[in-house]
Amino acid sequence: MLVKDCMTPSPLTILPETTHRQAAELMREHKVHHLPVVDKSGRLMGIVVEQDLLAAQPSPATTLSIYEIHGLLSKLQVREIMKRPVHTTTPNCPLEEAARLMLDEDIGCLPVVENEQVVGIITDTDIFRALVTMLGGGQSGARFTVQVADRPGILARLAQIVADAGGNIVSVISWRDAAGAAYITIKEQGADFARLKPGLEALDAELTDLQEKPTCLRQTYG
């Protein structure tokens, strides 16, 4: 999966002379939290995020009246509060590399630039949505995880076990824990669980998790 598969294309952008008040109204109206700042030729100059706008507002302890505050914010331009330089990515960047960059730089979005023009934006929410899709979240079927040795053929054997039980693989992912142990997690649909379970248990690998109907217990407090 590439950035272009998950990004929001043709994102809303603003000019450096856009005021704080205008930027805040755009975010509220379009339900976005990031606004790339471009010049009149479309070249990226900076980025404004919702926290920047909040940080630029007067403290609640201010003695200014509400009218004075509105007057100040209507004159404050985003060129004075935008972040720069801006970390960016490209449409053909692998999604996992864009996510790694966001983690490394502790940022919540990346403008997507091609031919010096902002053609999209990818956010942490887009990454979460892609993760749910890749892992088969919300789809019916069994889910299992196997700790595997570092040798060829194990994935093919797991696929055959699923097929023999009448199932079809929805998603598959390999990963390692903090100690370096390797795992494969598979989500499938259509398998006869009574046939799938013994097939997995007979495999010469450790079955660490097996759920016929995986779900997340939802609780609320307060």
VEXDREN-2710 file (C-alpha; in Angstrom, 1 decimal):
% VEXDREN-2710
k/r/px/py/pz
1/MET/0.0/0.0/0.0
2/LEU/1.3/3.4/-1.0
3/VAL/0.7/6.9/0.3
4/LYS/-1.4/7.7/-2.8
5/ASP/-3.8/4.9/-1.8
6/CYS/-4.6/6.4/1.5
7/MET/-4.0/10.2/1.3
8/THR/-6.7/12.9/0.9
9/PRO/-6.1/14.3/-2.6
10/SER/-6.2/18.0/-3.4
11/PRO/-6.3/19.1/0.3
12/LEU/-7.5/22.5/1.5
13/THR/-4.5/24.9/1.5
14/ILE/-4.1/28.5/2.7
15/LEU/-1.9/31.5/1.9
16/PRO/0.6/33.0/4.3
17/GLU/-1.6/36.1/4.7
18/THR/-4.6/34.1/5.8
19/THR/-5.5/35.3/9.2
20/HIS/-5.8/33.2/12.4
21/ARG/-9.5/33.7/12.4
22/GLN/-9.9/32.6/8.8
23/ALA/-7.8/29.5/9.3
24/ALA/-9.8/28.5/12.4
25/GLU/-13.1/29.0/10.5
26/LEU/-11.8/26.8/7.6
27/MET/-10.8/24.0/10.0
28/ARG/-14.1/24.1/11.7
29/GLU/-16.1/24.3/8.5
30/HIS/-14.2/21.5/6.7
31/LYS/-13.6/19.4/9.8
32/VAL/-9.8/19.3/9.3
33/HIS/-6.9/19.7/11.7
34/HIS/-4.0/20.6/9.4
35/LEU/-3.7/23.3/6.7
36/PRO/-0.7/23.4/4.4
37/VAL/0.5/27.0/3.7
38/VAL/1.4/27.6/0.1
39/ASP/2.5/30.7/-1.9
40/LYS/0.5/32.0/-4.9
41/SER/2.3/29.5/-7.2
42/GLY/1.3/26.6/-5.0
43/ARG/4.8/25.9/-3.5
44/LEU/4.7/24.7/0.1
45/MET/5.9/27.2/2.6
46/GLY/4.7/25.9/6.0
47/ILE/1.9/24.1/7.8
48/VAL/-0.6/25.2/10.5
49/VAL/-2.1/22.6/12.8
50/GLU/-5.0/23.1/15.2
51/GLN/-2.7/23.2/18.2
52/ASP/-0.8/26.2/16.6
53/LEU/-4.0/28.2/16.5
54/LEU/-4.9/27.3/20.1
55/ALA/-1.4/28.2/21.3
56/ALA/-1.6/31.6/19.5
57/GLN/-4.8/32.6/21.4
58/PRO/-4.6/34.9/24.4
59/SER/-4.5/33.2/27.8
60/PRO/-7.9/32.7/29.5
61/ALA/-6.4/35.0/32.2
62/THR/-6.1/37.9/29.8
63/THR/-7.7/41.2/30.7
64/LEU/-8.6/41.8/27.0
65/SER/-12.2/42.0/26.1
66/ILE/-13.7/39.5/23.7
67/TYR/-13.9/42.2/21.1
68/GLU/-10.2/43.0/21.5
69/ILE/-9.3/39.3/21.2
70/HIS/-11.3/38.9/18.0
71/GLY/-9.7/42.0/16.7
72/LEU/-6.2/40.7/17.4
73/LEU/-6.9/37.3/15.9
74/SER/-8.4/38.8/12.8
75/LYS/-5.1/40.6/12.1
76/LEU/-2.7/37.8/13.1
77/GLN/-1.5/36.1/9.9
78/VAL/-0.5/32.4/9.7
79/ARG/2.9/33.3/8.4
80/GLU/3.7/34.3/12.0
81/ILE/2.6/31.0/13.6
82/MET/3.1/28.3/10.9
83/LYS/5.6/25.5/11.3
84/ARG/8.6/25.2/9.0
85/PRO/10.5/23.5/7.5
86/VAL/7.8/21.0/6.6
87/HIS/8.4/17.3/6.5
88/THR/6.7/15.9/3.3
89/THR/6.3/12.7/1.4
90/THR/5.5/11.6/-2.2
91/PRO/2.5/9.7/-3.7
92/ASN/4.6/6.6/-4.3
93/CYS/6.2/6.4/-0.9
94/PRO/5.4/3.0/0.9
95/LEU/2.8/3.7/3.6
96/GLU/5.0/2.1/6.3
97/GLU/7.8/4.5/5.5
98/ALA/5.5/7.5/5.7
99/ALA/4.3/6.2/9.1
100/ARG/7.8/5.7/10.3
101/LEU/8.7/9.3/9.3
102/MET/5.7/10.6/11.3
103/LEU/6.8/8.6/14.3
104/ASP/10.4/9.7/14.1
105/GLU/9.5/13.3/13.8
106/ASP/6.5/13.1/16.2
107/ILE/4.1/14.7/13.7
108/GLY/0.5/14.0/12.9
109/CYS/0.5/14.5/9.1
110/LEU/2.6/14.8/6.0
111/PRO/1.8/16.9/3.0
112/VAL/2.2/14.9/-0.2
113/VAL/4.3/16.8/-2.8
114/GLU/4.8/16.1/-6.5
115/ASN/6.4/18.4/-9.0
116/GLU/6.7/21.0/-6.2
117/GLN/2.9/21.1/-5.8
118/VAL/0.8/19.8/-2.8
119/VAL/-1.2/17.0/-4.3
120/GLY/-2.4/15.4/-1.1
121/ILE/-2.1/15.1/2.7
122/ILE/-1.8/11.9/4.8
123/THR/-2.6/12.0/8.5
124/ASP/-2.3/9.7/11.5
125/THR/-6.1/9.0/11.1
126/ASP/-5.4/7.8/7.5
127/ILE/-2.7/5.5/8.9
128/PHE/-5.1/4.0/11.5
129/ARG/-7.8/3.5/8.8
130/ALA/-5.3/1.7/6.5
131/LEU/-4.2/-0.5/9.4
132/VAL/-7.8/-1.5/10.1
133/THR/-8.2/-2.4/6.4
134/MET/-5.0/-4.3/6.2
135/LEU/-5.8/-6.4/9.3
136/GLY/-9.3/-7.1/8.2
137/GLY/-10.9/-5.2/11.0
138/GLY/-14.7/-5.3/11.1
139/GLN/-14.9/-8.4/8.8
140/SER/-16.3/-11.7/10.0
141/GLY/-14.1/-14.8/10.3
142/ALA/-11.5/-16.4/12.5
143/ARG/-8.2/-14.8/13.4
144/PHE/-5.1/-16.6/14.6
145/THR/-1.5/-15.9/15.3
146/VAL/1.4/-18.4/15.1
147/GLN/4.9/-18.0/16.4
148/VAL/7.1/-19.3/13.6
149/ALA/10.7/-20.3/13.1
150/ASP/12.8/-18.5/10.5
151/ARG/12.5/-21.0/7.7
152/PRO/10.7/-21.0/4.3
153/GLY/7.4/-22.6/3.6
154/ILE/5.4/-21.8/6.8
155/LEU/3.1/-19.3/5.2
156/ALA/2.2/-21.7/2.4
157/ARG/1.4/-24.4/5.0
158/LEU/-0.8/-21.9/6.9
159/ALA/-2.6/-21.0/3.7
160/GLN/-3.2/-24.6/3.0
161/ILE/-4.7/-25.3/6.4
162/VAL/-7.1/-22.4/5.9
163/ALA/-8.0/-23.7/2.4
164/ASP/-8.5/-27.2/3.6
165/ALA/-11.0/-25.9/6.2
166/GLY/-12.9/-24.1/3.4
167/GLY/-11.7/-20.6/4.2
168/ASN/-10.3/-17.7/2.3
169/ILE/-7.5/-15.5/3.7
170/VAL/-8.7/-11.9/4.2
171/SER/-5.4/-10.5/5.6
172/VAL/-2.0/-11.7/6.6
173/ILE/0.8/-9.9/8.4
174/SER/4.2/-10.9/9.7
175/TRP/5.7/-9.1/12.7
176/ARG/8.3/-9.5/15.5
177/ASP/8.0/-8.8/19.2
178/ALA/10.5/-6.8/21.3
179/ALA/12.6/-10.0/21.8
180/GLY/12.8/-10.6/18.0
181/ALA/10.5/-13.6/17.9
182/ALA/8.7/-13.9/14.6
183/TYR/4.9/-14.2/14.2
184/ILE/2.3/-14.5/11.5
185/THR/-1.3/-13.2/12.0
186/ILE/-4.0/-14.3/9.6
187/LYS/-7.7/-13.2/9.3
188/GLU/-9.8/-15.6/7.3
189/GLN/-13.4/-16.0/6.2
190/GLY/-15.6/-19.0/5.5
191/ALA/-13.6/-21.7/7.2
192/ASP/-15.2/-24.5/9.2
193/PHE/-13.8/-23.7/12.7
194/ALA/-14.1/-27.3/13.8
195/ARG/-11.7/-28.2/11.0
196/LEU/-9.5/-25.1/11.2
197/LYS/-8.6/-25.4/14.9
198/PRO/-7.2/-29.0/14.8
199/GLY/-5.3/-28.2/11.6
200/LEU/-3.5/-25.3/13.3
201/GLU/-2.9/-27.2/16.6
202/ALA/-1.2/-30.0/14.6
203/LEU/1.2/-27.5/13.0
204/ASP/4.8/-27.7/14.3
205/ALA/4.7/-24.1/15.5
206/GLU/3.3/-22.4/18.5
207/LEU/-0.3/-21.2/18.1
208/THR/-0.3/-18.2/20.4
209/ASP/-3.8/-16.9/19.7
210/LEU/-7.0/-18.3/18.0
211/GLN/-10.3/-16.5/18.0
212/GLU/-13.3/-17.8/16.1
213/LYS/-15.2/-14.5/16.3
214/PRO/-12.6/-11.8/17.2
215/THR/-14.1/-8.7/18.9
216/CYS/-13.0/-5.9/21.1
217/LEU/-14.9/-5.4/24.4
218/ARG/-16.2/-1.9/24.4
219/GLN/-16.5/-0.1/27.8
220/THR/-17.1/3.4/28.8
221/TYR/-16.5/5.1/32.1
222/GLY/-17.5/8.4/33.6
END
